[in-house]
């Protein structure tokens, strides 16, 4: 499963599709995951607070293809934060539609008072729960973690999802996560740090 798909399923309730985080945190996490897909595909590289395209060959996934094409067309924008904010604007719908195309979620409309909200609900409630359990097993050392798994765990931690995955606040697992993220290749580690900073700034702005 692609990085942003995994993050999407973990970040939303398995029964009603409700977000487990603030809307902005979900958007930034998904945007970071989409950038992470391009890093893992060796199409872009993150260097500190900036990124650059290193391979213009289109990825096989249509959404990743679109994201890369946009970056190629807008090479003057190199700040990771800029791309997190830009991609975050449409991230929920973009990843939701990708999951819907393969039948893993379906779009529903929820009416509350005078507002109608779009949610993406899993067609099988066991799928999101299974992705959470899988990530928990990785963090507790029951299964080996690949680079993509560690990136997912790092993004979950950067956006505040760790408490949902490690509901008993297992300090050993938290230390294992921190060590694993610290050992990631610099482009992925830098990306996670930028997502964490962006989420922190959004929290401060909301309080202000």
Secondary structure, 3 states (H helix, E strand, C coil): CCHHHHHHHHHECCCCCCECCCHHHHHHHHHHHHHHHHHHCCCEEEECCEEEECCCCCCCCHHHHHHHHHHHHCCCCCEHHHHHHHHHCCHHHHHHHHHHHCCCEEEEEEEECCEEEEEEEECCHHHHHHHHHHHHHHHCCCCCCCHHHHHHHHHHHHHCCHHHHCCCCCHHHHHHHHHHHHCCCHHHHHHHHHHHHHHHHHHHHHHC
